[in-house]
């Protein structure tokens, strides 16, 4: 084999590895893992870094598996959208068979970590999250905004799974962590759906609420769900999970987040929707970091 052929072989392997990494949607998976690690840290009486690392690896793996299932099922639809047409599957950089094997490996190894190093309940919740996202939410995206409601469940599981992984107990505390992330997802995702509405329509996705238009009816739905963040953001303090400082931070950022939704109602523009989208990216990690620091 010549050096040129060896170089070509290495390039092909490198391209495959890069494509497999892209399928993970690593940045999204890492954010979800952080959310889960926050729940784990709040629930654990003694936080060990090795457990945090194992939990993050399992979280990234199970999220990556769900993301890959989503991309396999939407391969042909992704070709229709500018935002997604260069992904590994629609661009042909990876085959469906290879993506399936990768998803199975990630899913099985992640569930093994949850079950063996944490507990069976966390593994079952992780499996339920994968099934809901990959096989229920994904096909519903072409049905209507019910997809957003269904997708909000697996999207809100991570901090709850983290708490259960740390305590082997499901109760009001993980339910509150679930509720915060559940209600946050509606303004977050509908802001994204607003900004990407034209692209989504090319693939037949119907995700905006109310009448599906970028108008005051849609913004009213966004406002209603955002309002719930104010009381649920205070509940971790009331239950003794965190301190008063994080409760105030959650309230302040909740009010600022809500103000952005009213700004969207006044303007009903792509610019204000994009501002709300970035506001949602700020709200959740700030509040979750505040919860963590308050426990310390």
PAGUTOR-429475 format. One record per residue: residue number from 1; x, y, z of N, C-alpha, C in turn. Coordinates in steps of 0.2 Angstrom, whole numbers. Layout:
(pt NUM,(X,Y,Z),(X,Y,Z),(X,Y,Z))
...
END
This chain:
(pt 1,(4,-6,0),(0,0,0),(4,6,0))
(pt 2,(3,11,-5),(7,17,-5),(5,22,1))
(pt 3,(9,27,2),(8,32,7),(2,36,5))
(pt 4,(1,37,-1),(-5,40,-4),(-12,36,-2))
(pt 5,(-11,30,-3),(-17,25,-1),(-18,25,6))
(pt 6,(-13,25,10),(-13,25,17),(-17,31,20))
(pt 7,(-14,37,17),(-17,43,19),(-24,44,17))
(pt 8,(-26,41,11),(-33,41,9),(-38,37,14))
(pt 9,(-35,31,16),(-38,27,21),(-39,30,28))
(pt 10,(-34,34,30),(-35,37,37),(-40,43,36))
(pt 11,(-40,46,30),(-45,52,29),(-52,49,30))
(pt 12,(-53,43,26),(-60,40,26),(-62,38,33))
(pt 13,(-57,35,37),(-59,33,44),(-60,40,48))
(pt 14,(-56,45,47),(-57,51,51),(-64,54,49))
(pt 15,(-66,54,43),(-72,57,41),(-78,53,44))
(pt 16,(-77,46,44),(-82,42,47),(-83,44,55))
(pt 17,(-77,44,58),(-77,46,65),(-81,53,66))
(pt 18,(-79,58,62),(-82,64,63),(-89,64,62))
(pt 19,(-92,60,57),(-99,60,55),(-102,56,61))
(pt 20,(-99,51,64),(-102,48,70),(-103,53,76))
(pt 21,(-98,57,77),(-98,62,82),(-103,67,81))
(pt 22,(-104,69,75),(-109,74,73),(-116,71,74))
(pt 23,(-117,65,73),(-124,62,74),(-126,62,82))
(pt 24,(-121,63,86),(-122,63,93),(-126,70,95))
(pt 25,(-125,75,91),(-127,82,93),(-124,84,100))
(pt 26,(-117,83,100),(-113,83,106),(-115,89,111))
(pt 27,(-115,95,108),(-117,101,112),(-123,101,115))
(pt 28,(-128,99,112),(-135,98,115),(-135,92,120))
(pt 29,(-131,87,119),(-131,81,123),(-127,83,130))
(pt 30,(-122,87,129),(-118,90,135),(-122,94,139))
(pt 31,(-127,99,136),(-131,103,140),(-136,99,144))
(pt 32,(-139,94,141),(-143,89,144),(-140,85,150))
(pt 33,(-134,83,148),(-130,80,154),(-128,84,160))
(pt 34,(-127,91,158),(-126,96,164),(-132,96,168))
(pt 35,(-138,97,164),(-145,97,168),(-146,91,172))
(pt 36,(-144,85,170),(-145,79,174),(-140,79,180))
(pt 37,(-134,81,178),(-129,81,184),(-131,86,189))
(pt 38,(-134,92,187),(-137,96,192),(-142,93,197))
(pt 39,(-146,89,194),(-151,85,198),(-148,80,202))
(pt 40,(-142,77,200),(-139,72,204),(-135,75,210))
(pt 41,(-132,81,208),(-129,84,214),(-133,87,219))
(pt 42,(-139,89,217),(-144,91,222),(-147,85,226))
(pt 43,(-147,80,223),(-150,74,227),(-145,70,231))
(pt 44,(-139,70,229),(-133,66,232),(-131,69,239))
(pt 45,(-131,65,244),(-128,67,251),(-121,68,250))
(pt 46,(-117,64,246),(-110,65,245),(-108,64,238))
(pt 47,(-107,70,235),(-105,70,228),(-98,68,226))
(pt 48,(-98,62,223),(-91,60,221),(-90,61,213))
(pt 49,(-84,64,212),(-83,66,205),(-83,60,200))
(pt 50,(-81,54,202),(-81,48,198),(-89,47,196))
(pt 51,(-93,48,200),(-100,46,199),(-103,52,194))
(pt 52,(-101,58,195),(-103,63,191),(-101,62,184))
(pt 53,(-94,60,183),(-92,58,176),(-95,53,173))
(pt 54,(-97,47,177),(-100,41,174),(-107,43,172))
(pt 55,(-111,48,176),(-117,50,175),(-118,54,168))
(pt 56,(-113,58,168),(-112,63,161),(-111,58,155))
(pt 57,(-107,53,156),(-106,49,150),(-112,45,148))
(pt 58,(-115,43,153),(-122,39,152),(-127,44,149))
(pt 59,(-127,50,151),(-132,55,149),(-131,57,142))
(pt 60,(-125,58,140),(-123,60,134),(-124,54,129))
(pt 61,(-123,48,131),(-124,42,127),(-131,41,125))
(pt 62,(-136,41,131),(-143,40,129),(-146,46,125))
(pt 63,(-144,52,127),(-146,57,123),(-144,57,115))
(pt 64,(-138,55,114),(-135,54,108),(-139,48,104))
(pt 65,(-140,43,107),(-144,38,104),(-151,40,102))
(pt 66,(-154,44,106),(-161,47,105),(-160,52,99))
(pt 67,(-155,56,99),(-154,60,93),(-153,56,86))
(pt 68,(-149,51,87),(-148,47,81),(-154,44,78))
(pt 69,(-158,41,83),(-165,38,81),(-169,44,77))
(pt 70,(-169,50,80),(-173,55,77),(-170,57,70))
(pt 71,(-163,57,69),(-160,58,62),(-161,53,57))
(pt 72,(-162,46,60),(-163,41,55),(-170,41,52))
(pt 73,(-175,42,57),(-182,43,55),(-183,49,50))
(pt 74,(-179,54,51),(-180,60,48),(-175,62,42))
(pt 75,(-172,56,40),(-166,57,35),(-169,61,29))
(pt 76,(-174,58,26),(-177,61,20),(-180,68,21))
(pt 77,(-183,69,27),(-185,76,28),(-180,81,29))
(pt 78,(-174,79,32),(-168,83,33),(-166,86,27))
(pt 79,(-166,82,21),(-164,84,15),(-168,90,12))
(pt 80,(-174,91,15),(-178,97,12),(-177,103,16))
(pt 81,(-173,103,21),(-172,109,25),(-165,111,25))
(pt 82,(-164,118,24),(-157,121,23),(-153,119,29))
(pt 83,(-156,120,35),(-152,119,42),(-150,112,43))
(pt 84,(-153,107,40),(-151,100,41),(-149,96,35))
(pt 85,(-149,99,29),(-147,95,23),(-140,92,23))
(pt 86,(-135,95,27),(-128,93,27),(-127,89,33))
(pt 87,(-132,86,37),(-131,82,42),(-128,75,39))
(pt 88,(-125,71,43),(-121,65,41),(-126,60,36))
(pt 89,(-132,59,39),(-136,55,35),(-139,57,28))
(pt 90,(-142,63,28),(-145,66,22),(-139,67,17))
(pt 91,(-133,69,19),(-128,70,15),(-124,64,12))
(pt 92,(-126,58,15),(-123,52,13),(-116,50,16))
(pt 93,(-114,54,21),(-107,53,24),(-107,47,29))
(pt 94,(-113,45,31),(-114,39,35),(-120,35,33))
(pt 95,(-120,29,33),(-126,25,31),(-131,24,37))
(pt 96,(-137,22,35),(-142,21,40),(-140,15,44))
(pt 97,(-137,10,41),(-135,4,45),(-130,6,50))
(pt 98,(-125,10,48),(-119,12,53),(-122,16,59))
(pt 99,(-127,21,57),(-130,25,62),(-134,20,67))
(pt 100,(-138,15,64),(-141,11,69),(-137,7,74))
(pt 101,(-131,5,71),(-126,1,76),(-124,6,81))
(pt 102,(-122,12,79),(-120,17,84),(-125,19,89))
(pt 103,(-131,20,87),(-136,21,92),(-137,15,97))
(pt 104,(-137,9,94),(-138,3,99),(-132,3,104))
(pt 105,(-126,4,101),(-120,4,106),(-121,9,111))
(pt 106,(-123,15,109),(-123,21,114),(-129,20,119))
(pt 107,(-135,17,116),(-140,16,121),(-139,11,126))
(pt 108,(-137,5,123),(-136,-1,128),(-130,1,133))
(pt 109,(-125,4,131),(-119,5,136),(-121,10,141))
(pt 110,(-125,15,139),(-128,20,143),(-133,17,148))
(pt 111,(-137,13,146),(-142,10,151),(-138,5,155))
(pt 112,(-133,2,153),(-129,-2,157),(-126,2,163))
(pt 113,(-123,8,161),(-120,12,167),(-125,14,172))
(pt 114,(-131,16,169),(-137,19,174),(-139,13,178))
(pt 115,(-140,7,176),(-142,1,180),(-137,-1,185))
(pt 116,(-131,-2,182),(-125,-5,186),(-122,0,191))
(pt 117,(-121,6,189),(-117,11,193),(-122,15,197))
(pt 118,(-128,15,195),(-133,20,199),(-139,15,201))
(pt 119,(-144,15,198),(-150,11,200),(-155,9,194))
(pt 120,(-159,4,195),(-163,2,189),(-168,7,188))
(pt 121,(-171,11,193),(-176,16,191),(-173,21,186))
(pt 122,(-167,24,187),(-164,29,183),(-163,26,176))
(pt 123,(-161,19,175),(-160,16,169),(-167,16,165))
(pt 124,(-172,14,169),(-179,13,166),(-182,20,164))
(pt 125,(-180,25,168),(-182,32,166),(-178,35,159))
(pt 126,(-172,33,159),(-168,34,153),(-170,31,147))
(pt 127,(-172,25,148),(-175,21,142),(-182,24,140))
(pt 128,(-186,26,145),(-192,29,143),(-191,35,139))
(pt 129,(-186,39,141),(-185,45,138),(-183,44,131))
(pt 130,(-178,39,130),(-176,38,123),(-182,36,119))
(pt 131,(-186,32,121),(-192,29,117),(-197,35,115))
(pt 132,(-198,39,120),(-203,45,119),(-200,50,114))
(pt 133,(-194,51,115),(-191,56,110),(-190,53,103))
(pt 134,(-187,47,103),(-186,44,96),(-192,41,92))
(pt 135,(-196,38,96),(-202,35,93),(-209,38,93))
(pt 136,(-209,43,98),(-216,46,99),(-216,53,96))
(pt 137,(-211,57,99),(-211,64,98),(-209,65,90))
(pt 138,(-204,61,88),(-201,62,81),(-207,62,76))
(pt 139,(-211,56,75),(-216,56,70),(-222,61,71))
(pt 140,(-223,63,78),(-228,68,79),(-227,75,76))
(pt 141,(-220,76,75),(-219,83,72),(-222,85,66))
(pt 142,(-224,80,62),(-228,82,56),(-236,81,57))
(pt 143,(-238,80,63),(-245,80,65),(-247,86,68))
(pt 144,(-244,89,72),(-246,96,75),(-242,97,81))
(pt 145,(-244,103,84),(-240,105,90),(-241,101,96))
(pt 146,(-245,95,96),(-245,90,101),(-238,87,102))
(pt 147,(-234,87,97),(-227,85,97),(-223,89,102))
(pt 148,(-224,95,103),(-220,99,107),(-222,97,115))
(pt 149,(-228,96,116),(-231,94,122),(-228,87,124))
(pt 150,(-228,82,119),(-225,75,120),(-217,76,121))
(pt 151,(-214,80,117),(-207,80,117),(-204,84,124))
(pt 152,(-209,88,127),(-207,91,133),(-206,86,139))
(pt 153,(-209,80,138),(-208,75,144),(-201,72,144))
(pt 154,(-198,69,138),(-191,67,138),(-186,73,139))
(pt 155,(-188,79,137),(-184,84,137),(-183,86,145))
(pt 156,(-188,85,149),(-188,87,156),(-186,81,161))
(pt 157,(-184,76,158),(-182,70,162),(-175,71,165))
(pt 158,(-170,74,162),(-163,74,164),(-162,75,172))
(pt 159,(-165,81,174),(-163,83,181),(-167,78,186))
(pt 160,(-173,75,183),(-176,70,187),(-173,64,188))
(pt 161,(-170,62,182),(-166,56,182),(-160,56,186))
(pt 162,(-157,62,186),(-151,64,190),(-152,63,198))
(pt 163,(-158,66,200),(-160,65,207),(-161,58,209))
(pt 164,(-165,54,204),(-166,47,206),(-160,43,206))
(pt 165,(-155,44,201),(-149,41,201),(-145,42,208))
(pt 166,(-146,47,211),(-142,49,217),(-146,46,223))
(pt 167,(-152,45,223),(-156,44,229),(-160,37,228))
(pt 168,(-161,34,222),(-165,28,221),(-172,29,224))
(pt 169,(-174,35,223),(-181,37,226),(-184,42,221))
(pt 170,(-190,41,220),(-194,46,216),(-199,49,220))
(pt 171,(-199,56,221),(-204,59,225),(-205,66,222))
(pt 172,(-207,71,227),(-209,77,225),(-203,81,223))
(pt 173,(-197,80,226),(-191,84,224),(-190,83,216))
(pt 174,(-189,77,214),(-187,76,207),(-193,78,202))
(pt 175,(-199,78,205),(-205,80,201),(-204,88,200))
(pt 176,(-202,92,205),(-201,99,204),(-196,101,199))
(pt 177,(-190,97,200),(-185,98,195),(-187,96,188))
(pt 178,(-191,91,187),(-195,90,181),(-199,95,178))
(pt 179,(-203,98,183),(-208,103,181),(-205,110,179))
(pt 180,(-199,112,182),(-196,118,179),(-193,117,172))
(pt 181,(-190,111,171),(-188,110,164),(-193,109,159))
(pt 182,(-199,106,161),(-205,105,157),(-208,111,155))
(pt 183,(-209,116,159),(-212,122,157),(-208,127,153))
(pt 184,(-201,126,155),(-196,130,151),(-196,128,144))
(pt 185,(-197,122,142),(-196,120,135),(-201,123,130))
(pt 186,(-207,125,133),(-212,128,128),(-210,135,125))
(pt 187,(-208,139,129),(-206,146,126),(-199,144,123))
(pt 188,(-195,140,125),(-189,138,122),(-190,136,115))
(pt 189,(-194,130,114),(-195,127,108),(-199,131,103))
(pt 190,(-204,134,106),(-208,138,101),(-205,144,98))
(pt 191,(-200,147,102),(-196,152,99),(-192,150,94))
(pt 192,(-189,144,95),(-185,141,89),(-189,139,83))
(pt 193,(-195,136,85),(-200,135,79),(-202,141,75))
(pt 194,(-203,147,79),(-205,153,76),(-199,155,71))
(pt 195,(-193,155,73),(-187,157,69),(-186,153,63))
(pt 196,(-187,146,64),(-186,141,59),(-192,139,55))
(pt 197,(-198,143,56),(-204,141,53),(-204,139,46))
(pt 198,(-201,144,42),(-201,142,35),(-197,136,33))
(pt 199,(-191,135,36),(-188,128,35),(-192,122,37))
(pt 200,(-195,123,43),(-199,117,46),(-205,116,41))
(pt 201,(-208,121,38),(-213,120,33),(-211,116,27))
(pt 202,(-205,116,25),(-203,113,19),(-203,105,21))
(pt 203,(-202,103,27),(-202,96,29),(-209,94,32))
(pt 204,(-214,99,32),(-221,97,34),(-221,97,42))
(pt 205,(-217,100,45),(-217,100,52),(-222,106,55))
(pt 206,(-227,104,59),(-232,109,62),(-231,109,69))
(pt 207,(-227,114,71),(-225,114,78),(-227,121,82))
(pt 208,(-229,126,79),(-231,132,82),(-238,131,85))
(pt 209,(-240,133,91),(-246,132,94),(-252,136,91))
(pt 210,(-258,136,94),(-264,139,92),(-265,138,85))
(pt 211,(-265,143,81),(-267,142,74),(-261,141,70))
(pt 212,(-255,140,73),(-249,138,69),(-246,144,66))
(pt 213,(-249,150,67),(-246,157,64),(-241,160,69))
(pt 214,(-237,165,66),(-233,169,70),(-237,175,72))
(pt 215,(-241,174,77),(-246,180,79),(-247,180,87))
(pt 216,(-252,184,89),(-253,185,96),(-256,179,99))
(pt 217,(-259,175,95),(-262,169,98),(-256,164,100))
(pt 218,(-251,164,96),(-246,159,98),(-242,162,103))
(pt 219,(-241,169,104),(-237,172,109),(-241,171,116))
(pt 220,(-247,171,116),(-251,170,122),(-250,163,125))
(pt 221,(-250,158,120),(-248,152,123),(-241,151,126))
(pt 222,(-236,155,123),(-229,155,125),(-229,159,132))
(pt 223,(-233,164,133),(-233,168,139),(-236,163,145))
(pt 224,(-242,160,143),(-245,156,148),(-240,150,151))
(pt 225,(-236,147,147),(-232,142,150),(-226,145,153))
(pt 226,(-224,151,151),(-218,154,154),(-220,157,161))
(pt 227,(-226,159,162),(-229,161,169),(-228,155,174))
(pt 228,(-229,149,172),(-228,144,177),(-221,143,180))
(pt 229,(-216,146,176),(-209,146,179),(-208,150,185))
(pt 230,(-212,155,186),(-211,159,192),(-213,155,199))
(pt 231,(-219,152,199),(-220,148,206),(-215,142,206))
(pt 232,(-214,138,201),(-211,132,201),(-203,133,203))
(pt 233,(-201,139,200),(-194,141,202),(-193,142,209))
(pt 234,(-198,144,213),(-197,145,220),(-198,139,224))
(pt 235,(-201,133,221),(-202,127,225),(-196,124,228))
(pt 236,(-190,123,224),(-185,120,227),(-183,123,234))
(pt 237,(-183,129,235),(-182,132,241),(-187,130,246))
(pt 238,(-193,130,245),(-199,129,249),(-198,121,252))
(pt 239,(-195,117,247),(-194,110,249),(-188,109,253))
(pt 240,(-184,114,254),(-177,113,257),(-172,110,253))
(pt 241,(-173,110,246),(-168,107,241),(-162,112,240))
(pt 242,(-164,119,240),(-159,124,239),(-160,130,244))
(pt 243,(-157,135,244),(-157,141,248),(-161,146,245))
(pt 244,(-162,152,249),(-166,158,247),(-163,161,241))
(pt 245,(-156,161,241),(-153,165,236),(-155,163,229))
(pt 246,(-155,156,228),(-157,153,221),(-164,155,220))
(pt 247,(-168,155,225),(-175,156,224),(-176,163,221))
(pt 248,(-172,168,224),(-173,175,221),(-170,175,214))
(pt 249,(-164,172,213),(-162,172,206),(-166,169,201))
(pt 250,(-170,163,203),(-175,160,198),(-181,165,197))
(pt 251,(-183,169,202),(-188,173,201),(-186,179,197))
(pt 252,(-180,182,198),(-178,188,194),(-177,186,187))
(pt 253,(-174,180,185),(-173,178,178),(-180,175,175))
(pt 254,(-184,173,179),(-191,171,177),(-195,177,175))
(pt 255,(-194,183,179),(-198,189,177),(-195,192,170))
(pt 256,(-188,192,170),(-185,194,164),(-186,190,158))
(pt 257,(-187,183,159),(-189,179,153),(-196,180,151))
(pt 258,(-200,181,156),(-207,183,155),(-208,189,151))
(pt 259,(-204,194,153),(-204,201,149),(-202,200,142))
(pt 260,(-198,195,140),(-196,194,133),(-202,191,130))
(pt 261,(-206,187,133),(-212,184,129),(-217,190,128))
(pt 262,(-218,195,133),(-222,200,131),(-220,205,126))
(pt 263,(-213,205,125),(-210,209,120),(-211,206,113))
(pt 264,(-211,199,113),(-213,195,107),(-220,196,105))
(pt 265,(-225,197,110),(-232,198,109),(-233,205,105))
(pt 266,(-229,210,108),(-229,217,105),(-227,217,98))
(pt 267,(-221,214,97),(-218,214,90),(-220,209,85))
(pt 268,(-221,203,88),(-222,197,83),(-217,197,77))
(pt 269,(-211,197,79),(-206,197,73),(-201,192,75))
(pt 270,(-198,190,69),(-192,185,70),(-187,187,74))
(pt 271,(-185,194,74),(-180,196,78),(-181,195,86))
(pt 272,(-188,197,88),(-189,196,95),(-190,189,97))
(pt 273,(-192,184,92),(-192,177,93),(-185,174,94))
(pt 274,(-180,177,90),(-173,175,91),(-171,177,98))
(pt 275,(-173,183,100),(-170,186,107),(-173,181,112))
(pt 276,(-179,179,111),(-182,175,116),(-179,168,116))
(pt 277,(-177,166,111),(-173,159,110),(-167,160,114))
(pt 278,(-163,165,113),(-157,166,117),(-158,167,124))
(pt 279,(-163,170,126),(-165,171,133),(-167,165,136))
(pt 280,(-170,160,132),(-171,153,135),(-164,149,136))
(pt 281,(-160,151,132),(-153,147,133),(-149,150,139))
(pt 282,(-151,156,141),(-148,159,147),(-151,157,153))
(pt 283,(-158,157,153),(-162,156,159),(-161,149,162))
(pt 284,(-161,144,159),(-160,137,162),(-154,136,165))
(pt 285,(-148,137,162),(-142,136,165),(-140,140,171))
(pt 286,(-142,147,170),(-141,151,176),(-145,149,182))
(pt 287,(-151,147,181),(-155,145,187),(-153,138,190))
(pt 288,(-151,134,186),(-148,127,188),(-141,128,192))
(pt 289,(-137,133,189),(-131,134,192),(-132,137,199))
(pt 290,(-137,142,199),(-139,145,206),(-141,140,211))
(pt 291,(-145,135,209),(-147,129,213),(-141,126,216))
(pt 292,(-136,124,211),(-130,120,214),(-126,124,219))
(pt 293,(-125,131,217),(-121,135,222),(-124,136,228))
(pt 294,(-131,136,228),(-135,137,234),(-134,131,239))
(pt 295,(-134,125,236),(-133,119,240),(-126,119,243))
(pt 296,(-121,121,239),(-114,121,242),(-114,126,248))
END
